[in-house]
Amino acid sequence: QPEWGNLIPFDHNGPEFSTGHPSISADGRTLYFASDRPGGEGGVDIWMCKNLGNQWSEPENLGPKVNTSGDEMYPY
């Protein structure tokens, strides 16, 4: 049975907003997630970060082509 180890908190978590429902691209280079962080289009938006090797880039909102004034919850 596998064991969890070397857990590292996601750098872009924060106490003022929720971050969840992660989905990683097939090549492992892009992380998509839902968050109600400031700077979005609506209540909960889909955001993305790029894998920089040993860290994730700053979150980028996917904008109005993906997000609405409502809640987008599941990037998968």
mmCIF file of the N, C-alpha and C atoms, coordinates in Angstrom:
data_MODEL
# 
_entry.id   MODEL 
# 
loop_
_atom_site.group_PDB 
_atom_site.id 
_atom_site.type_symbol 
_atom_site.label_atom_id 
_atom_site.label_alt_id 
_atom_site.label_comp_id 
_atom_site.label_asym_id 
_atom_site.label_entity_id 
_atom_site.label_seq_id 
_atom_site.pdbx_PDB_ins_code 
_atom_site.Cartn_x 
_atom_site.Cartn_y 
_atom_site.Cartn_z 
_atom_site.occupancy 
_atom_site.B_iso_or_equiv 
_atom_site.pdbx_formal_charge 
_atom_site.auth_seq_id 
_atom_site.auth_comp_id 
_atom_site.auth_asym_id 
_atom_site.auth_atom_id 
_atom_site.pdbx_PDB_model_num 
ATOM 1   N N  . GLN A 1 1  ? 0.844   -1.186 0.000   1.00 0.00 ? 1  GLN A N  1 
ATOM 2   C CA . GLN A 1 1  ? 0.000   0.000  0.000   1.00 0.00 ? 1  GLN A CA 1 
ATOM 3   C C  . GLN A 1 1  ? 0.885   1.244  0.000   1.00 0.00 ? 1  GLN A C  1 
ATOM 4   N N  . PRO A 1 2  ? 0.646   2.172  -0.961  1.00 0.00 ? 2  PRO A N  1 
ATOM 5   C CA . PRO A 1 2  ? 1.460   3.392  -1.022  1.00 0.00 ? 2  PRO A CA 1 
ATOM 6   C C  . PRO A 1 2  ? 1.257   4.271  0.202   1.00 0.00 ? 2  PRO A C  1 
ATOM 7   N N  . GLU A 1 3  ? 2.292   5.027  0.545   1.00 0.00 ? 3  GLU A N  1 
ATOM 8   C CA . GLU A 1 3  ? 2.213   5.956  1.666   1.00 0.00 ? 3  GLU A CA 1 
ATOM 9   C C  . GLU A 1 3  ? 2.482   7.370  1.171   1.00 0.00 ? 3  GLU A C  1 
ATOM 10  N N  . TRP A 1 4  ? 1.823   8.327  1.824   1.00 0.00 ? 4  TRP A N  1 
ATOM 11  C CA . TRP A 1 4  ? 2.074   9.730  1.517   1.00 0.00 ? 4  TRP A CA 1 
ATOM 12  C C  . TRP A 1 4  ? 3.413   10.108 2.125   1.00 0.00 ? 4  TRP A C  1 
ATOM 13  N N  . GLY A 1 5  ? 4.147   10.961 1.451   1.00 0.00 ? 5  GLY A N  1 
ATOM 14  C CA . GLY A 1 5  ? 5.411   11.435 2.008   1.00 0.00 ? 5  GLY A CA 1 
ATOM 15  C C  . GLY A 1 5  ? 5.837   12.717 1.332   1.00 0.00 ? 5  GLY A C  1 
ATOM 16  N N  . ASN A 1 6  ? 6.689   13.460 1.996   1.00 0.00 ? 6  ASN A N  1 
ATOM 17  C CA . ASN A 1 6  ? 7.228   14.707 1.461   1.00 0.00 ? 6  ASN A CA 1 
ATOM 18  C C  . ASN A 1 6  ? 6.131   15.640 0.941   1.00 0.00 ? 6  ASN A C  1 
ATOM 19  N N  . LEU A 1 7  ? 5.076   15.791 1.723   1.00 0.00 ? 7  LEU A N  1 
ATOM 20  C CA . LEU A 1 7  ? 3.981   16.681 1.328   1.00 0.00 ? 7  LEU A CA 1 
ATOM 21  C C  . LEU A 1 7  ? 4.430   18.133 1.403   1.00 0.00 ? 7  LEU A C  1 
ATOM 22  N N  . ILE A 1 8  ? 4.133   18.887 0.356   1.00 0.00 ? 8  ILE A N  1 
ATOM 23  C CA . ILE A 1 8  ? 4.501   20.299 0.284   1.00 0.00 ? 8  ILE A CA 1 
ATOM 24  C C  . ILE A 1 8  ? 3.229   21.100 0.036   1.00 0.00 ? 8  ILE A C  1 
ATOM 25  N N  . PRO A 1 9  ? 2.923   22.065 0.900   1.00 0.00 ? 9  PRO A N  1 
ATOM 26  C CA . PRO A 1 9  ? 1.722   22.876 0.674   1.00 0.00 ? 9  PRO A CA 1 
ATOM 27  C C  . PRO A 1 9  ? 1.797   23.626 -0.662  1.00 0.00 ? 9  PRO A C  1 
ATOM 28  N N  . PHE A 1 10 ? 0.666   23.797 -1.293  1.00 0.00 ? 10 PHE A N  1 
ATOM 29  C CA . PHE A 1 10 ? 0.578   24.560 -2.537  1.00 0.00 ? 10 PHE A CA 1 
ATOM 30  C C  . PHE A 1 10 ? 0.863   26.020 -2.213  1.00 0.00 ? 10 PHE A C  1 
ATOM 31  N N  . ASP A 1 11 ? 1.842   26.604 -2.884  1.00 0.00 ? 11 ASP A N  1 
ATOM 32  C CA . ASP A 1 11 ? 2.270   27.979 -2.594  1.00 0.00 ? 11 ASP A CA 1 
ATOM 33  C C  . ASP A 1 11 ? 1.160   29.011 -2.720  1.00 0.00 ? 11 ASP A C  1 
ATOM 34  N N  . HIS A 1 12 ? 0.147   28.706 -3.500  1.00 0.00 ? 12 HIS A N  1 
ATOM 35  C CA . HIS A 1 12 ? -0.863  29.714 -3.812  1.00 0.00 ? 12 HIS A CA 1 
ATOM 36  C C  . HIS A 1 12 ? -2.169  29.508 -3.039  1.00 0.00 ? 12 HIS A C  1 
ATOM 37  N N  . ASN A 1 13 ? -2.116  28.775 -1.931  1.00 0.00 ? 13 ASN A N  1 
ATOM 38  C CA . ASN A 1 13 ? -3.261  28.690 -1.026  1.00 0.00 ? 13 ASN A CA 1 
ATOM 39  C C  . ASN A 1 13 ? -3.324  29.974 -0.211  1.00 0.00 ? 13 ASN A C  1 
ATOM 40  N N  . GLY A 1 14 ? -4.465  30.254 0.351   1.00 0.00 ? 14 GLY A N  1 
ATOM 41  C CA . GLY A 1 14 ? -4.594  31.430 1.203   1.00 0.00 ? 14 GLY A CA 1 
ATOM 42  C C  . GLY A 1 14 ? -5.791  31.299 2.125   1.00 0.00 ? 14 GLY A C  1 
ATOM 43  N N  . PRO A 1 15 ? -5.740  31.922 3.286   1.00 0.00 ? 15 PRO A N  1 
ATOM 44  C CA . PRO A 1 15 ? -6.842  31.828 4.248   1.00 0.00 ? 15 PRO A CA 1 
ATOM 45  C C  . PRO A 1 15 ? -8.077  32.629 3.848   1.00 0.00 ? 15 PRO A C  1 
ATOM 46  N N  . GLU A 1 16 ? -7.942  33.547 2.866   1.00 0.00 ? 16 GLU A N  1 
ATOM 47  C CA . GLU A 1 16 ? -9.048  34.417 2.493   1.00 0.00 ? 16 GLU A CA 1 
ATOM 48  C C  . GLU A 1 16 ? -9.917  33.842 1.376   1.00 0.00 ? 16 GLU A C  1 
ATOM 49  N N  . PHE A 1 17 ? -9.521  32.707 0.777   1.00 0.00 ? 17 PHE A N  1 
ATOM 50  C CA . PHE A 1 17 ? -10.265 32.130 -0.343  1.00 0.00 ? 17 PHE A CA 1 
ATOM 51  C C  . PHE A 1 17 ? -10.081 30.620 -0.359  1.00 0.00 ? 17 PHE A C  1 
ATOM 52  N N  . SER A 1 18 ? -10.913 29.956 -1.139  1.00 0.00 ? 18 SER A N  1 
ATOM 53  C CA . SER A 1 18 ? -10.850 28.501 -1.280  1.00 0.00 ? 18 SER A CA 1 
ATOM 54  C C  . SER A 1 18 ? -10.171 28.133 -2.586  1.00 0.00 ? 18 SER A C  1 
ATOM 55  N N  . THR A 1 19 ? -9.447  27.030 -2.573  1.00 0.00 ? 19 THR A N  1 
ATOM 56  C CA . THR A 1 19 ? -8.789  26.484 -3.760  1.00 0.00 ? 19 THR A CA 1 
ATOM 57  C C  . THR A 1 19 ? -9.071  24.988 -3.768  1.00 0.00 ? 19 THR A C  1 
ATOM 58  N N  . GLY A 1 20 ? -9.586  24.461 -4.882  1.00 0.00 ? 20 GLY A N  1 
ATOM 59  C CA . GLY A 1 20 ? -9.908  23.042 -4.888  1.00 0.00 ? 20 GLY A CA 1 
ATOM 60  C C  . GLY A 1 20 ? -10.104 22.474 -6.272  1.00 0.00 ? 20 GLY A C  1 
ATOM 61  N N  . HIS A 1 21 ? -10.499 21.226 -6.314  1.00 0.00 ? 21 HIS A N  1 
ATOM 62  C CA . HIS A 1 21 ? -10.811 20.489 -7.531  1.00 0.00 ? 21 HIS A CA 1 
ATOM 63  C C  . HIS A 1 21 ? -9.672  20.532 -8.551  1.00 0.00 ? 21 HIS A C  1 
ATOM 64  N N  . PRO A 1 22 ? -8.441  20.167 -8.136  1.00 0.00 ? 22 PRO A N  1 
ATOM 65  C CA . PRO A 1 22 ? -7.315  20.238 -9.062  1.00 0.00 ? 22 PRO A CA 1 
ATOM 66  C C  . PRO A 1 22 ? -7.401  19.212 -10.183 1.00 0.00 ? 22 PRO A C  1 
ATOM 67  N N  . SER A 1 23 ? -6.866  19.580 -11.323 1.00 0.00 ? 23 SER A N  1 
ATOM 68  C CA . SER A 1 23 ? -6.755  18.681 -12.474 1.00 0.00 ? 23 SER A CA 1 
ATOM 69  C C  . SER A 1 23 ? -5.446  19.032 -13.174 1.00 0.00 ? 23 SER A C  1 
ATOM 70  N N  . ILE A 1 24 ? -4.596  18.037 -13.419 1.00 0.00 ? 24 ILE A N  1 
ATOM 71  C CA . ILE A 1 24 ? -3.310  18.269 -14.065 1.00 0.00 ? 24 ILE A CA 1 
ATOM 72  C C  . ILE A 1 24 ? -3.380  17.782 -15.499 1.00 0.00 ? 24 ILE A C  1 
ATOM 73  N N  . SER A 1 25 ? -2.821  18.551 -16.413 1.00 0.00 ? 25 SER A N  1 
ATOM 74  C CA . SER A 1 25 ? -2.812  18.184 -17.830 1.00 0.00 ? 25 SER A CA 1 
ATOM 75  C C  . SER A 1 25 ? -2.057  16.863 -18.028 1.00 0.00 ? 25 SER A C  1 
ATOM 76  N N  . ALA A 1 26 ? -2.324  16.189 -19.132 1.00 0.00 ? 26 ALA A N  1 
ATOM 77  C CA . ALA A 1 26 ? -1.720  14.886 -19.406 1.00 0.00 ? 26 ALA A CA 1 
ATOM 78  C C  . ALA A 1 26 ? -0.194  14.943 -19.391 1.00 0.00 ? 26 ALA A C  1 
ATOM 79  N N  . ASP A 1 27 ? 0.390   16.060 -19.803 1.00 0.00 ? 27 ASP A N  1 
ATOM 80  C CA . ASP A 1 27 ? 1.856   16.176 -19.812 1.00 0.00 ? 27 ASP A CA 1 
ATOM 81  C C  . ASP A 1 27 ? 2.423   16.641 -18.467 1.00 0.00 ? 27 ASP A C  1 
ATOM 82  N N  . GLY A 1 28 ? 1.551   16.900 -17.475 1.00 0.00 ? 28 GLY A N  1 
ATOM 83  C CA . GLY A 1 28 ? 1.992   17.297 -16.144 1.00 0.00 ? 28 GLY A CA 1 
ATOM 84  C C  . GLY A 1 28 ? 2.507   18.721 -16.041 1.00 0.00 ? 28 GLY A C  1 
ATOM 85  N N  . ARG A 1 29 ? 2.335   19.508 -17.071 1.00 0.00 ? 29 ARG A N  1 
ATOM 86  C CA . ARG A 1 29 ? 2.915   20.845 -17.089 1.00 0.00 ? 29 ARG A CA 1 
ATOM 87  C C  . ARG A 1 29 ? 1.944   21.952 -16.692 1.00 0.00 ? 29 ARG A C  1 
ATOM 88  N N  . THR A 1 30 ? 0.642   21.644 -16.628 1.00 0.00 ? 30 THR A N  1 
ATOM 89  C CA . THR A 1 30 ? -0.350  22.664 -16.293 1.00 0.00 ? 30 THR A CA 1 
ATOM 90  C C  . THR A 1 30 ? -1.311  22.134 -15.242 1.00 0.00 ? 30 THR A C  1 
ATOM 91  N N  . LEU A 1 31 ? -1.523  22.908 -14.209 1.00 0.00 ? 31 LEU A N  1 
ATOM 92  C CA . LEU A 1 31 ? -2.462  22.596 -13.144 1.00 0.00 ? 31 LEU A CA 1 
ATOM 93  C C  . LEU A 1 31 ? -3.660  23.520 -13.294 1.00 0.00 ? 31 LEU A C  1 
ATOM 94  N N  . TYR A 1 32 ? -4.845  22.940 -13.384 1.00 0.00 ? 32 TYR A N  1 
ATOM 95  C CA . TYR A 1 32 ? -6.091  23.703 -13.429 1.00 0.00 ? 32 TYR A CA 1 
ATOM 96  C C  . TYR A 1 32 ? -6.802  23.476 -12.104 1.00 0.00 ? 32 TYR A C  1 
ATOM 97  N N  . PHE A 1 33 ? -7.463  24.495 -11.588 1.00 0.00 ? 33 PHE A N  1 
ATOM 98  C CA . PHE A 1 33 ? -8.196  24.351 -10.327 1.00 0.00 ? 33 PHE A CA 1 
ATOM 99  C C  . PHE A 1 33 ? -9.293  25.402 -10.244 1.00 0.00 ? 33 PHE A C  1 
ATOM 100 N N  . ALA A 1 34 ? -10.221 25.181 -9.334  1.00 0.00 ? 34 ALA A N  1 
ATOM 101 C CA . ALA A 1 34 ? -11.312 26.125 -9.086  1.00 0.00 ? 34 ALA A CA 1 
ATOM 102 C C  . ALA A 1 34 ? -10.973 26.934 -7.837  1.00 0.00 ? 34 ALA A C  1 
ATOM 103 N N  . SER A 1 35 ? -11.299 28.232 -7.870  1.00 0.00 ? 35 SER A N  1 
ATOM 104 C CA . SER A 1 35 ? -11.023 29.073 -6.711  1.00 0.00 ? 35 SER A CA 1 
ATOM 105 C C  . SER A 1 35 ? -11.913 30.313 -6.735  1.00 0.00 ? 35 SER A C  1 
ATOM 106 N N  . ASP A 1 36 ? -12.235 30.777 -5.533  1.00 0.00 ? 36 ASP A N  1 
ATOM 107 C CA . ASP A 1 36 ? -12.976 32.031 -5.399  1.00 0.00 ? 36 ASP A CA 1 
ATOM 108 C C  . ASP A 1 36 ? -12.028 33.169 -4.999  1.00 0.00 ? 36 ASP A C  1 
ATOM 109 N N  . ARG A 1 37 ? -10.767 33.025 -5.369  1.00 0.00 ? 37 ARG A N  1 
ATOM 110 C CA . ARG A 1 37 ? -9.766  34.054 -5.064  1.00 0.00 ? 37 ARG A CA 1 
ATOM 111 C C  . ARG A 1 37 ? -10.104 35.361 -5.779  1.00 0.00 ? 37 ARG A C  1 
ATOM 112 N N  . PRO A 1 38 ? -9.599  36.485 -5.283  1.00 0.00 ? 38 PRO A N  1 
ATOM 113 C CA . PRO A 1 38 ? -9.844  37.774 -5.936  1.00 0.00 ? 38 PRO A CA 1 
ATOM 114 C C  . PRO A 1 38 ? -9.280  37.798 -7.357  1.00 0.00 ? 38 PRO A C  1 
ATOM 115 N N  . GLY A 1 39 ? -9.915  38.589 -8.220  1.00 0.00 ? 39 GLY A N  1 
ATOM 116 C CA . GLY A 1 39 ? -9.429  38.763 -9.577  1.00 0.00 ? 39 GLY A CA 1 
ATOM 117 C C  . GLY A 1 39 ? -10.124 37.914 -10.610 1.00 0.00 ? 39 GLY A C  1 
ATOM 118 N N  . GLY A 1 40 ? -11.196 37.232 -10.199 1.00 0.00 ? 40 GLY A N  1 
ATOM 119 C CA . GLY A 1 40 ? -11.911 36.362 -11.119 1.00 0.00 ? 40 GLY A CA 1 
ATOM 120 C C  . GLY A 1 40 ? -13.064 37.050 -11.821 1.00 0.00 ? 40 GLY A C  1 
ATOM 121 N N  . GLU A 1 41 ? -13.760 36.267 -12.622 1.00 0.00 ? 41 GLU A N  1 
ATOM 122 C CA . GLU A 1 41 ? -14.909 36.750 -13.390 1.00 0.00 ? 41 GLU A CA 1 
ATOM 123 C C  . GLU A 1 41 ? -16.208 36.628 -12.600 1.00 0.00 ? 41 GLU A C  1 
ATOM 124 N N  . GLY A 1 42 ? -16.255 35.687 -11.653 1.00 0.00 ? 42 GLY A N  1 
ATOM 125 C CA . GLY A 1 42 ? -17.493 35.432 -10.916 1.00 0.00 ? 42 GLY A CA 1 
ATOM 126 C C  . GLY A 1 42 ? -17.202 34.949 -9.514  1.00 0.00 ? 42 GLY A C  1 
ATOM 127 N N  . GLY A 1 43 ? -18.114 34.123 -8.997  1.00 0.00 ? 43 GLY A N  1 
ATOM 128 C CA . GLY A 1 43 ? -17.945 33.604 -7.640  1.00 0.00 ? 43 GLY A CA 1 
ATOM 129 C C  . GLY A 1 43 ? -16.776 32.649 -7.535  1.00 0.00 ? 43 GLY A C  1 
ATOM 130 N N  . VAL A 1 44 ? -16.819 31.567 -8.311  1.00 0.00 ? 44 VAL A N  1 
ATOM 131 C CA . VAL A 1 44 ? -15.734 30.582 -8.384  1.00 0.00 ? 44 VAL A CA 1 
ATOM 132 C C  . VAL A 1 44 ? -15.344 30.468 -9.849  1.00 0.00 ? 44 VAL A C  1 
ATOM 133 N N  . ASP A 1 45 ? -14.064 30.568 -10.118 1.00 0.00 ? 45 ASP A N  1 
ATOM 134 C CA . ASP A 1 45 ? -13.547 30.520 -11.487 1.00 0.00 ? 45 ASP A CA 1 
ATOM 135 C C  . ASP A 1 45 ? -12.540 29.391 -11.653 1.00 0.00 ? 45 ASP A C  1 
ATOM 136 N N  . ILE A 1 46 ? -12.227 29.082 -12.902 1.00 0.00 ? 46 ILE A N  1 
ATOM 137 C CA . ILE A 1 46 ? -11.164 28.140 -13.217 1.00 0.00 ? 46 ILE A CA 1 
ATOM 138 C C  . ILE A 1 46 ? -9.878  28.944 -13.425 1.00 0.00 ? 46 ILE A C  1 
ATOM 139 N N  . TRP A 1 47 ? -8.833  28.491 -12.777 1.00 0.00 ? 47 TRP A N  1 
ATOM 140 C CA . TRP A 1 47 ? -7.516  29.120 -12.818 1.00 0.00 ? 47 TRP A CA 1 
ATOM 141 C C  . TRP A 1 47 ? -6.502  28.088 -13.298 1.00 0.00 ? 47 TRP A C  1 
ATOM 142 N N  . MET A 1 48 ? -5.308  28.544 -13.683 1.00 0.00 ? 48 MET A N  1 
ATOM 143 C CA . MET A 1 48 ? -4.256  27.625 -14.083 1.00 0.00 ? 48 MET A CA 1 
ATOM 144 C C  . MET A 1 48 ? -2.905  28.129 -13.601 1.00 0.00 ? 48 MET A C  1 
ATOM 145 N N  . CYS A 1 49 ? -1.989  27.181 -13.401 1.00 0.00 ? 49 CYS A N  1 
ATOM 146 C CA . CYS A 1 49 ? -0.599  27.462 -13.079 1.00 0.00 ? 49 CYS A CA 1 
ATOM 147 C C  . CYS A 1 49 ? 0.266   26.559 -13.946 1.00 0.00 ? 49 CYS A C  1 
ATOM 148 N N  . LYS A 1 50 ? 1.439   27.029 -14.305 1.00 0.00 ? 50 LYS A N  1 
ATOM 149 C CA . LYS A 1 50 ? 2.401   26.245 -15.075 1.00 0.00 ? 50 LYS A CA 1 
ATOM 150 C C  . LYS A 1 50 ? 3.426   25.620 -14.137 1.00 0.00 ? 50 LYS A C  1 
ATOM 151 N N  . ASN A 1 51 ? 3.823   24.380 -14.430 1.00 0.00 ? 51 ASN A N  1 
ATOM 152 C CA . ASN A 1 51 ? 4.854   23.696 -13.667 1.00 0.00 ? 51 ASN A CA 1 
ATOM 153 C C  . ASN A 1 51 ? 6.212   24.278 -14.066 1.00 0.00 ? 51 ASN A C  1 
ATOM 154 N N  . LEU A 1 52 ? 6.899   24.885 -13.112 1.00 0.00 ? 52 LEU A N  1 
ATOM 155 C CA . LEU A 1 52 ? 8.199   25.500 -13.363 1.00 0.00 ? 52 LEU A CA 1 
ATOM 156 C C  . LEU A 1 52 ? 9.348   24.612 -12.899 1.00 0.00 ? 52 LEU A C  1 
ATOM 157 N N  . GLY A 1 53 ? 9.061   23.352 -12.663 1.00 0.00 ? 53 GLY A N  1 
ATOM 158 C CA . GLY A 1 53 ? 10.087  22.417 -12.200 1.00 0.00 ? 53 GLY A CA 1 
ATOM 159 C C  . GLY A 1 53 ? 9.984   22.163 -10.709 1.00 0.00 ? 53 GLY A C  1 
ATOM 160 N N  . ASN A 1 54 ? 10.362  23.140 -9.900  1.00 0.00 ? 54 ASN A N  1 
ATOM 161 C CA . ASN A 1 54 ? 10.295  22.963 -8.448  1.00 0.00 ? 54 ASN A CA 1 
ATOM 162 C C  . ASN A 1 54 ? 9.239   23.842 -7.797  1.00 0.00 ? 54 ASN A C  1 
ATOM 163 N N  . GLN A 1 55 ? 8.406   24.481 -8.606  1.00 0.00 ? 55 GLN A N  1 
ATOM 164 C CA . GLN A 1 55 ? 7.310   25.305 -8.084  1.00 0.00 ? 55 GLN A CA 1 
ATOM 165 C C  . GLN A 1 55 ? 6.287   25.526 -9.188  1.00 0.00 ? 55 GLN A C  1 
ATOM 166 N N  . TRP A 1 56 ? 5.140   26.113 -8.813  1.00 0.00 ? 56 TRP A N  1 
ATOM 167 C CA . TRP A 1 56 ? 4.077   26.443 -9.764  1.00 0.00 ? 56 TRP A CA 1 
ATOM 168 C C  . TRP A 1 56 ? 4.064   27.941 -9.981  1.00 0.00 ? 56 TRP A C  1 
ATOM 169 N N  . SER A 1 57 ? 3.826   28.371 -11.219 1.00 0.00 ? 57 SER A N  1 
ATOM 170 C CA . SER A 1 57 ? 3.733   29.788 -11.541 1.00 0.00 ? 57 SER A CA 1 
ATOM 171 C C  . SER A 1 57 ? 2.565   30.432 -10.800 1.00 0.00 ? 57 SER A C  1 
ATOM 172 N N  . GLU A 1 58 ? 2.531   31.759 -10.816 1.00 0.00 ? 58 GLU A N  1 
ATOM 173 C CA . GLU A 1 58 ? 1.399   32.482 -10.236 1.00 0.00 ? 58 GLU A CA 1 
ATOM 174 C C  . GLU A 1 58 ? 0.115   32.050 -10.949 1.00 0.00 ? 58 GLU A C  1 
ATOM 175 N N  . PRO A 1 59 ? -0.987  31.893 -10.206 1.00 0.00 ? 59 PRO A N  1 
ATOM 176 C CA . PRO A 1 59 ? -2.250  31.511 -10.836 1.00 0.00 ? 59 PRO A CA 1 
ATOM 177 C C  . PRO A 1 59 ? -2.717  32.544 -11.859 1.00 0.00 ? 59 PRO A C  1 
ATOM 178 N N  . GLU A 1 60 ? -3.238  32.045 -12.979 1.00 0.00 ? 60 GLU A N  1 
ATOM 179 C CA . GLU A 1 60 ? -3.813  32.897 -14.023 1.00 0.00 ? 60 GLU A CA 1 
ATOM 180 C C  . GLU A 1 60 ? -5.276  32.514 -14.197 1.00 0.00 ? 60 GLU A C  1 
ATOM 181 N N  . ASN A 1 61 ? -6.141  33.505 -14.177 1.00 0.00 ? 61 ASN A N  1 
ATOM 182 C CA . ASN A 1 61 ? -7.554  33.266 -14.427 1.00 0.00 ? 61 ASN A CA 1 
ATOM 183 C C  . ASN A 1 61 ? -7.744  32.971 -15.916 1.00 0.00 ? 61 ASN A C  1 
ATOM 184 N N  . LEU A 1 62 ? -8.580  31.985 -16.255 1.00 0.00 ? 62 LEU A N  1 
ATOM 185 C CA . LEU A 1 62 ? -8.776  31.619 -17.651 1.00 0.00 ? 62 LEU A CA 1 
ATOM 186 C C  . LEU A 1 62 ? -9.677  32.588 -18.407 1.00 0.00 ? 62 LEU A C  1 
ATOM 187 N N  . GLY A 1 63 ? -10.203 33.596 -17.731 1.00 0.00 ? 63 GLY A N  1 
ATOM 188 C CA . GLY A 1 63 ? -10.912 34.673 -18.404 1.00 0.00 ? 63 GLY A CA 1 
ATOM 189 C C  . GLY A 1 63 ? -12.337 34.343 -18.814 1.00 0.00 ? 63 GLY A C  1 
ATOM 190 N N  . PRO A 1 64 ? -12.988 35.300 -19.492 1.00 0.00 ? 64 PRO A N  1 
ATOM 191 C CA . PRO A 1 64 ? -14.416 35.187 -19.800 1.00 0.00 ? 64 PRO A CA 1 
ATOM 192 C C  . PRO A 1 64 ? -14.768 34.153 -20.873 1.00 0.00 ? 64 PRO A C  1 
ATOM 193 N N  . LYS A 1 65 ? -13.811 33.604 -21.593 1.00 0.00 ? 65 LYS A N  1 
ATOM 194 C CA . LYS A 1 65 ? -14.130 32.526 -22.538 1.00 0.00 ? 65 LYS A CA 1 
ATOM 195 C C  . LYS A 1 65 ? -14.442 31.232 -21.805 1.00 0.00 ? 65 LYS A C  1 
ATOM 196 N N  . VAL A 1 66 ? -13.966 31.110 -20.560 1.00 0.00 ? 66 VAL A N  1 
ATOM 197 C CA . VAL A 1 66 ? -14.205 29.920 -19.742 1.00 0.00 ? 66 VAL A CA 1 
ATOM 198 C C  . VAL A 1 66 ? -15.091 30.247 -18.552 1.00 0.00 ? 66 VAL A C  1 
ATOM 199 N N  . ASN A 1 67 ? -14.822 31.360 -17.894 1.00 0.00 ? 67 ASN A N  1 
ATOM 200 C CA . ASN A 1 67 ? -15.512 31.716 -16.656 1.00 0.00 ? 67 ASN A CA 1 
ATOM 201 C C  . ASN A 1 67 ? -16.663 32.687 -16.909 1.00 0.00 ? 67 ASN A C  1 
ATOM 202 N N  . THR A 1 68 ? -17.679 32.591 -16.040 1.00 0.00 ? 68 THR A N  1 
ATOM 203 C CA . THR A 1 68 ? -18.857 33.456 -16.136 1.00 0.00 ? 68 THR A CA 1 
ATOM 204 C C  . THR A 1 68 ? -19.018 34.206 -14.815 1.00 0.00 ? 68 THR A C  1 
ATOM 205 N N  . SER A 1 69 ? -20.098 34.941 -14.675 1.00 0.00 ? 69 SER A N  1 
ATOM 206 C CA . SER A 1 69 ? -20.382 35.612 -13.409 1.00 0.00 ? 69 SER A CA 1 
ATOM 207 C C  . SER A 1 69 ? -20.869 34.615 -12.349 1.00 0.00 ? 69 SER A C  1 
ATOM 208 N N  . GLY A 1 70 ? -21.112 33.387 -12.757 1.00 0.00 ? 70 GLY A N  1 
ATOM 209 C CA . GLY A 1 70 ? -21.536 32.325 -11.823 1.00 0.00 ? 70 GLY A CA 1 
ATOM 210 C C  . GLY A 1 70 ? -20.360 31.591 -11.221 1.00 0.00 ? 70 GLY A C  1 
ATOM 211 N N  . ASP A 1 71 ? -20.572 30.309 -10.949 1.00 0.00 ? 71 ASP A N  1 
ATOM 212 C CA . ASP A 1 71 ? -19.553 29.469 -10.315 1.00 0.00 ? 71 ASP A CA 1 
ATOM 213 C C  . ASP A 1 71 ? -19.144 28.338 -11.245 1.00 0.00 ? 71 ASP A C  1 
ATOM 214 N N  . GLU A 1 72 ? -17.914 28.377 -11.710 1.00 0.00 ? 72 GLU A N  1 
ATOM 215 C CA . GLU A 1 72 ? -17.335 27.249 -12.447 1.00 0.00 ? 72 GLU A CA 1 
ATOM 216 C C  . GLU A 1 72 ? -16.562 26.431 -11.409 1.00 0.00 ? 72 GLU A C  1 
ATOM 217 N N  . MET A 1 73 ? -16.935 25.166 -11.238 1.00 0.00 ? 73 MET A N  1 
ATOM 218 C CA . MET A 1 73 ? -16.401 24.413 -10.109 1.00 0.00 ? 73 MET A CA 1 
ATOM 219 C C  . MET A 1 73 ? -15.432 23.289 -10.464 1.00 0.00 ? 73 MET A C  1 
ATOM 220 N N  . TYR A 1 74 ? -15.552 22.688 -11.638 1.00 0.00 ? 74 TYR A N  1 
ATOM 221 C CA . TYR A 1 74 ? -14.800 21.472 -11.908 1.00 0.00 ? 74 TYR A CA 1 
ATOM 222 C C  . TYR A 1 74 ? -14.050 21.563 -13.234 1.00 0.00 ? 74 TYR A C  1 
ATOM 223 N N  . PRO A 1 75 ? -12.745 21.834 -13.193 1.00 0.00 ? 75 PRO A N  1 
ATOM 224 C CA . PRO A 1 75 ? -11.996 21.977 -14.427 1.00 0.00 ? 75 PRO A CA 1 
ATOM 225 C C  . PRO A 1 75 ? -11.856 20.690 -15.231 1.00 0.00 ? 75 PRO A C  1 
ATOM 226 N N  . TYR A 1 76 ? -12.006 19.534 -14.598 1.00 0.00 ? 76 TYR A N  1 
ATOM 227 C CA . TYR A 1 76 ? -11.861 18.277 -15.315 1.00 0.00 ? 76 TYR A CA 1 
ATOM 228 C C  . TYR A 1 76 ? -12.976 18.118 -16.319 1.00 0.00 ? 76 TYR A C  1 
# 
